Amino acid sequence: MDFRKFLIVWAGQLLSMVGSGLTGFALGVHAYVRTGMATHAALVTLSSFLPSILLRPIGGILADRFDRRLMMIIGDIGSAAGVAFILIFMTAGEPGLWPVYAGATVSSVFVGIQSPAYKASATDLLTGEQYSKGSGLVQLAESARFLLSPFLAGWMLHQFGIATVLAIDIATYMTAVLTVFLIRKRMKPARAADEGGRWLAELRDGWQAVTVNRGVFLLILMISLVTLFLGFLETLIGPMVLSFSDARTLGTIQTLCALGMLASSLLLGIFSVGRRYADILAAGLFIAGIAFSLIGTTTNVYFITASGFLFLAAMPFVNMSCDVMIRSNIPNEIQGRAWGIIGILSQLGFIAAYATAGPLADYVFNPLLEDGGPLAPTVGRLIGTGPGRGIGFMFVICGLLTAASALVLSRIRSIRALSANVASGPGAENGRAGEPA
């Protein structure tokens, strides 16, 4: 029965994620068309991303103090209000971009409240045996956002304009709120709200929950490293492809690659994969690393598409394994705070990538592989020279480092111990999560 309740909440969040993807795509295009500068589109992305990451530890405390249903409702309503703010000013004819930045920031703040509660609610609604399926379905929703939202947003912008896109996003948030209302189960840890103590103390509890177990902490550091490389790919795949092709080709490549994540997430949502999560993690990460490298070796769009498909098909297995091993080794009563800390630590890689990818490509790697560049006679003979080939070289290096990380990870006993500790619920036997691995 609780799995059916999880499916109801998940369906609402699926619609909300697709709606958020519509808005993210549309606002980025809007900012670029208005100014002709990629910087403004990047600022939209930063406004939509950074506040939610920084505030997730606070959202985690709230998720452990109060009913997680309430936190999800507040988060979705607040996010909708941020989008509505943008819509109001656009409808009024505001020529500047400040309402976009402000509204995106407000929406992102409330995502920081909603996300830890949603993450922790899965533990309330699922049994230990259902964690991998639940994780697969969550990733299915995320992959649907990348698969559906760009095409839908592009079509809607052409047919109806950005106001319609924003209005639809608001409607998806309200649908998500309705699905949470339908769950008539109070999702709150046994600990009462007035027992929480000081907020700084609870932040420390969340930090200790993810650092006292050496395996959990090392796994989170590994996730942050993966998000760094993924951030490079997300930021630079467009410039690399556009250096030898066009936007239509880029969109087709991204959609076909996203099918890999969709297919794997769907498989994980339907089938159980056993308990060898550490082995699944290492294998998935190794395959993803090799595929990442292959993306950078050529300008052949078919080879890039196949490699990207393989890369994204491997990532749900990596994410699912990390999710299950962490969730099963942290007690339920502190999962909200723990996921808040995990959220910010694991996303540091994205922040670093967004800040450094452009300068590294423009001022370091691309000049190395220009015609006549320092590496043109050596590396250039293997992957080519000219515009965008430096980015390809970055991808090769990042992919090889990812594959090497998988090999190292497979040898770390404390991470393998996390897989052995996976049982019927979080913090198996109520004590393991607090013991150093």
N, C-alpha and C positions, 0 to 999 in steps of 0.2 A: 504493500500500500504506500509506504513512504517513497519507494522508487517512482510511483505514479505522481506523487506530489513533487518530487524533484523534476520530473519531466514537465510538469506544468510551469514551474518557475523557469526551467531551462528554455522552454518555448518562448516565454515572454522576453527573456534576455537575448535569445536569438534574434527576435524582431528588433529589439533595441540596439543590438550591435550592428545589424544591417543598416538601421537608421542612422546610427552614429557614423558609419562608414560613408553613407550618402552625404552627410553634412561635411565631414572632413574633406572628402574629395571636392565637393562644390565650393567650399570656402577657400581651399587652396587655389583652385582655378580662378575664382573671383578675385582673389588678391593679386594673382599674377597678371590677369587681364587688365585690372585697374592700373597697375603700376609698371608692368613689363619687367619686373625685377623678381628673381627667385628668392631674394632675401625676405620679401614680405610673405611669400608663401611659406617659407621656413619658419617665420615668426608665428604664423597661424599654427603650424605643427607644434612648435615649442609651447605656445600658450595652451594648447589642448593636451599636452603630455606632462609637462614638468609639475604643475600644481598637484595633479592627482598622485604622482609618485612621491612628492615630498610630504603629502598629508596622509598617506596610507597608514603610517604608524598610529596617528591619532584615530583614523577610522578603525584600526584594529582594536584600540582600547574601547571605543564605543561599541564595537561588535561583541566584546566580552562583557560589557557592563549592561547592555540593554538588549531587548528582543531584536534578533537579527532581521526579522521580517520588517520591523519598524525602520531599521537603518537602511535596508534596501529601498523601502518606499520613499524615505526622505531623500536618499541619494538620487533616485530616478526623477522625482519631482523637481529637485534643485537643478539637475542637469537639463531638464526640459525648460526650466525658467531661463537658464543661460542662453539656450537656442532661441527662445521666445524674445529675449532682449535684442538679439541680433535682428530677428525678423521685424520687430517693431520699427527699429531705426531704418532698416532697408526699405520698408514700406513707406516710411515718411520721407524717403529720398535723401538720407544722409550720405554725402559723397565720400566721407573719409572712411578709413579702415579701423578707427579706434573702437567702434561698437563690436566689430568682429573679434578683435583681440580681447576686449573686456568680456564679451559673452562667452567666448571659448574658455577664458580663464575661470569664470564662474562655473561653467559646466564641468570643467576639469576638477575643480575643488570638490564638487559633490560626487564625482566619480571616485575620488579618494575616500569618501565615506562609504559608498555603495560596494566597492570592489572587495574589501576584506570581509564584509558581512556575507556577500554572495559566496566567496570562497569557503568561509567557515560553515555556511549553511549546508553545504554538501555533506559535511561530517554529521550534521544533525539528521539528515534525511536518508543517508545511505549507510549500508553495512560495510564492513571491511571488504567483503567479497565483491561489492559493487563499486568500489573506488575506481578501478581501472575503467569500467564502463562509463561512470560519471565523468571522469577526466577526458575520455575520448569524446563524449558528447559536448563537453565544454569547448574542446578544441574544434569540433565540428562547427559550432556556432562561430568561432573566431575565423575559421577558414571560409565559411560562407560569407562573412563580411568582406574578406579580400576578394572572393570570387564574384559575388553579386554586386556589391556596392559601386565599384567604378563604372561598370557598364550601365547600371540603372541610373546612376547620377548623371553620367554623360548624356544619356537619352533624355532624362527629365530636364536637364539644363537646356537642351536644344529645343524641346517641345514646350515647356512650361515656364522655365526660369527658376532662379535660385529660391524665390519665395516658396514655391511649391515643395521643393526639396526640404526646406527647413520645416514647413508645416507637417510634412510626412514624418520627419524625425520626431517632432513633438508628439505626434500620435503614437509612434512606436514606444516612446517612454511611458505614455499613459497606459498602453496595453501591458507593458511590463509591470506597472503598479497594480493593475487589475489582477494579473496572474498571482502576484504575491498575496493579495487580499483573499484569493480563493483558497490559499493554504491555511487551514484553521488549526495549525499547530504552532504553539509558542516555541520559538527557537531561541532559547536563552540558556547559557550554561548554569550549572547548579549554584554558582556563586552569585550572591545578590549584588545589586548595583551600589549599595552603600558600603560594601566591603572592599571596594576597589582601592582605597588609599589614595595617595597622591598620583597624579598622572605621570610624573617623571618616574616614580617607582614602578608603575605599570609598563612604561616604555622599557625600563630596565628588565622587567620580567620577560617582555617579548624578546629583547636582545639575548637574555640568558637562555631562553627556550631554543634559540637557533644557534647558540654558540657553545652551550655546555656539552652537547653531543658533537664530538669532533667530526663524525661522518656527515651529520646534517650541515654543519658549517662549511665543510669542504665542498659538499654538493651544491650549496648556494653559491659559493665562489665560482664553481664550474658553470653554473647557470649564467652568472654575470659575464663570464668570458664568452659564452655562446651568444649572449645578447649583444656583446660588443661586435663580434663578427657579423651577426645578423643585421645589426644596425648599419655596418658598412655596405652590406649587400643591398639593403632596403634603400639607402641613400644614393648609391652610385650605380645601380643596375640601369637606371634611366639614362644618365649621361653616357654610360658605356655603349648601350644599344643605339642611342640617338647619334652617336658619333659616326655610325656607318649605316643607319637605317632611319625609319620615321616613327612618329608617335603611334600610328595604327599598328605597326609591327610590334612595338613595345607593349601595347595593350594586349595584343593577342598572346604574346609570350607570357605575360604576367598571369593572364587568365588560365592558360593551359598548365602553367606551373602550379597554380593554386589548386588545380584538380588533384594533384598529388597529395596535398595536405587534406583535401576533402575526402579522398578515397581512404587514406589511412585513418583519419579520425572516425569515419563511418565504420570501418572494420573494428576499431577499438571500442566503439559504442555498442557493437553487436556481439562481439566475441570476447571471451576472457583469454588472457595471454599467459596464464600461469603465474608463478611467484618468482621467477628468476629476473627480477627487475634490474639488478645491477648489470647482468649480462645483456639484457635488452637495451639498457642505456648506453653501454659501451659500444655495442654493435651499431645502434642507430646513429650515435655521434660519429663513429668512424665512417660510415657510409655517407653521412651528411658532409663530412669534411672532404672526402674524395670528390663528391659531386660539386661542392663549392669550388674546388680547384679547377675542375673541368670547365666550369662556366667561363673562367677567365682565359682559357687557352686558345680561343678561336673567335672568329666573327661569323661563323656559320649559325644562322638563326635556328636551324633544326637541332643542331648539337647543343646549343645553349638552352633551348626549350626542354630537351630530354634531360639534360643535367639538372636544370632547375626543378623539373618535375621530381626527379629522384631526391634532390635535396629536401624539398618540402614534404615529400612522402615519408622521409626518415624522421622529420622533426616531431610529429605527434608521438612517436614511440619514445623519443628523448624526453619530451615534456610529461607524458603520462608516467614514465618510470620515476622521474624526479618528484612529481606530485604525490604518487602513492607512497614512496619511501619517506618523504618528509611528513606527510599527513599521518602516517601510521606510527611515527616516532615522536609525536608531540601530543600531550594530553589535550582533550577537547576543551577544557575550561580556559585554556590560554591560546587557543588556536587563532582567535581574532587578532590578538596582539602579535602573535608569531607571524601570521600572514601579512600583517602590516609591515613588519620589519623585513620579511622576505621580499615583499613587493618592492621596497625601495632598494634593497641590496641587489636584487636580481636585475633591476632596471638601470643600474648605474652604467652598465655596458652600453645601453642605448644612448644615454645622455652623452657619454664620452664619444660614441661614434658620431652622433649628430653634430657634435662640436668640432670634431677633428677630420671627418671624412673629406670634406671639401678642400681644405688647405692641403691635406696630405696628397690628394689626387692632383690638384692644380700645380702645387709648388714642389712636390717631391717626386712622385711616381710617374706622372705623365711626361715631365721633361726627360726622365731617364730613358724613355722609349720613343721619343720623337725621332724622326729620321735624322740620323747623325748623332743621336744622344749617346750617353756613356754606355748604356746596356744594349744599344741597337745591334752591335755585332755578335752578342752572345745570347742573351735572353730573347732579343728581338728575332733571332733566327728560328726560335721555337714557337713564339706566340704572336709574332708580327710586330710591326712598328707603325707609328702614326697616331692620330687622335684616338683617345680612349684605351690604348694598349697598356698604358701605365695602370689604369684601373684594373684591367685584366690581370696584370702582374700582382696587384694587391690581393685580388681574389685568390690567385694561386697560393700566395703566401698564407693568407688567412685560412684557406681550406686545409693546407698541410699542417698548420698549427692545430686546427680543430681535430684532425685525425690523430695527431700525436697526443693531444690531450685525452682522447678516448683510450689510447693504449696505456697511458699513465693511470687513468681512472680505473681501468680494469684490474690494476695491481694494488689498489689502495684497500687495505683490509677493513678500515673503519666504514667505508662506503658500502662494501659488500655486506658488512654486518647489518646495515640498514635494511637490506633486502631480506635477510634472515629474520629480522624482527617483525616483518609485516605479518599481522595476525588478523583478528576479527574486528579490530577497531584501533583508534588512535592511542598512542602511548601504551602498547601492548603490556599487559600485566601491571599497568599503572606506575611502573617504576623505570622501565627501560629508557624512556625518553630522557630522563634526567641523568643517566649514567654515561660517563665518557665512553666512547666506543673504543 
